[in-house]
């Protein structure tokens, strides 16, 4: 029964994907205007032609490094800031307006402002960082605040050290919130980073390739690069969450 449910869990997303590809293919066949909506085989053929070239992989790798660097920095500094704002009311009141400002400011405005301050090659990294930081901070901070105080008091009564409390109570209770932060921050930061590349056009970037494809009306190439963005975004999110879940299972096994 468990294997059947697991198999269905894999089948449903694939069937849904095939359904929407079929809808895309049908609309493209009805329109018969490749300049507006190319058919899936044409897009895949263009993607294959791009994928056998070194500039394609160099572009993908550099975009991945830029944006992933911003996400990683946001996860680390956001978690640290969450801890500090829980421990200190002053630090919380000091940084809360800034993080609220990050949330409220339109992405395009942030991109253009950052472009004025730093070189265009650094904009995607900073945009990914700025977009992900408030999400990580708010989720991880909520995780710290929702830790069961009674469990901590009981652990203190039974003589558990601060380190033992950290690994047996605080981190396990924090884990779902950190997982939610990763799920939301990675998707948003990746899309914002690509948008930054489109607007500021750094060298060897997916966003720059998207902009050039649009500018010269290369619709099949535009769809191919868009497909690359979607696949990489899904792969990063899936890989990060799988790694976290695997580490949690190993940790639970070691504790037991």
SVG drawing of the C-alpha trace seen along z (x, -y; Angstrom):
<svg xmlns="http://www.w3.org/2000/svg" viewBox="-7 -55 40 57">
<polyline fill="none" stroke="black" stroke-width="0.4" points="0.0,0.0 2.8,-2.4 4.6,-1.6 1.4,-2.2 0.9,-5.6 4.6,-6.5 4.2,-5.4 1.1,-7.6 2.9,-10.5 5.5,-10.3 2.8,-9.6 0.5,-12.5 3.1,-15.3 4.3,-13.6 0.7,-13.2 -0.1,-16.8 3.1,-18.0 2.1,-15.9 -1.4,-17.3 -0.2,-20.9 2.4,-20.2 -0.4,-18.7 -2.5,-21.8 0.5,-24.0 1.0,-21.8 -2.7,-21.9 -2.8,-25.7 0.4,-26.0 -1.2,-23.8 -4.3,-25.8 -2.5,-29.2 0.1,-28.1 2.2,-31.1 5.6,-30.0 6.7,-33.6 4.0,-33.9 3.8,-30.4 6.2,-27.7 5.3,-24.0 7.1,-21.9 9.2,-19.9 10.6,-23.1 11.5,-24.4 13.1,-21.1 15.1,-21.0 16.4,-24.6 17.2,-23.6 19.2,-20.6 21.1,-22.8 22.0,-25.2 22.9,-22.4 25.7,-21.0 27.6,-24.3 30.1,-25.4 28.7,-29.0 25.3,-27.5 26.8,-25.6 29.1,-28.5 26.0,-30.8 24.0,-28.4 26.8,-27.8 27.6,-31.5 23.9,-32.4 23.6,-29.4 26.7,-30.5 25.6,-34.2 22.0,-33.5 22.8,-30.5 25.5,-32.6 22.8,-35.2 20.4,-32.5 23.1,-30.8 24.1,-34.2 20.5,-34.9 20.0,-31.5 23.1,-32.0 22.7,-35.7 18.8,-35.4 19.1,-32.6 21.7,-34.5 19.7,-37.7 16.6,-35.7 18.5,-34.4 19.8,-37.9 16.4,-39.5 14.9,-36.8 17.6,-37.4 17.6,-41.2 14.5,-43.4 16.7,-46.3 18.2,-44.5 14.7,-43.4 13.3,-46.9 16.5,-48.1 16.3,-45.7 12.5,-45.1 11.8,-48.3 14.6,-47.5 13.4,-44.0 9.8,-45.3 11.1,-47.7 12.8,-44.9 9.4,-43.1 7.4,-46.1 9.7,-47.5 9.0,-46.3 11.7,-44.0 12.3,-46.2 12.9,-49.3 15.4,-47.3 17.2,-46.1 17.6,-49.6 18.8,-51.0 21.3,-48.2 22.5,-48.7 23.3,-52.3 25.5,-51.2 27.3,-48.1 28.5,-46.7 25.9,-44.9 27.6,-41.5 26.9,-41.7 23.3,-42.7 21.7,-39.2 23.6,-38.0 22.5,-41.0 18.9,-40.9 18.6,-37.2 20.0,-38.0 17.7,-40.9 14.6,-39.0 15.4,-35.9 16.6,-37.5 13.2,-38.7 11.6,-35.3 14.4,-33.4 14.4,-35.9 10.7,-35.9 10.3,-32.1 13.3,-31.2 12.4,-33.8 8.9,-32.4 10.5,-29.0 12.6,-30.3 9.5,-31.9 7.3,-28.8 9.8,-26.6 7.9,-24.9 9.0,-26.7 7.8,-24.0 10.1,-21.5 13.0,-23.8 12.1,-24.3 11.8,-20.5 15.2,-20.0 16.7,-22.5 15.1,-20.7 16.6,-17.4 20.0,-19.0 20.4,-19.1 23.1,-21.4 22.5,-24.3 24.1,-22.2 21.9,-19.2 18.8,-21.5 19.9,-23.0 20.2,-19.6 17.3,-17.8 14.6,-20.6 15.4,-23.9 16.7,-22.6 14.0,-19.9 11.3,-22.5 13.0,-25.0 13.4,-22.6 9.8,-22.9 10.1,-26.7 13.6,-26.6 12.2,-24.1 9.4,-26.5 11.8,-29.4 14.0,-27.4 10.9,-26.5 9.7,-30.1 13.1,-31.9 14.7,-29.7 11.9,-30.0 11.5,-33.8 15.2,-34.5 15.8,-32.5 13.1,-34.3 14.2,-37.7 17.8,-36.9 16.8,-36.0 14.7,-39.2 17.8,-41.2 19.8,-39.6 17.2,-40.5 17.2,-44.1 20.9,-44.7 22.2,-42.2 25.5,-41.0 27.9,-39.0 27.2,-35.2 23.8,-35.2 20.6,-33.4 18.6,-36.6 20.8,-38.3 20.1,-35.4 16.4,-35.8 16.6,-39.5 18.5,-39.0 16.1,-36.3 13.2,-38.7 14.9,-41.6 15.6,-39.7 12.3,-37.9 13.9,-34.4 10.8,-33.0 11.9,-29.3 15.2,-30.3 13.2,-32.5 11.0,-29.5 14.1,-27.3 15.9,-29.6 12.6,-30.0 12.4,-26.2 16.0,-26.1 15.0,-28.6 12.0,-26.5 14.0,-23.3 16.9,-24.8 14.5,-26.4 12.7,-23.1 16.0,-21.2 17.5,-23.6 14.4,-23.6 14.0,-19.8 17.7,-19.2 17.9,-21.6 14.7,-20.2 15.9,-16.6 19.2,-17.3 17.6,-18.9 15.2,-16.0 17.9,-13.4 20.1,-15.2 17.1,-15.3 16.5,-11.6 20.2,-10.8 20.1,-13.1 17.0,-11.4 18.6,-7.9 21.8,-9.0 19.8,-10.4 17.8,-7.2"/>
</svg>
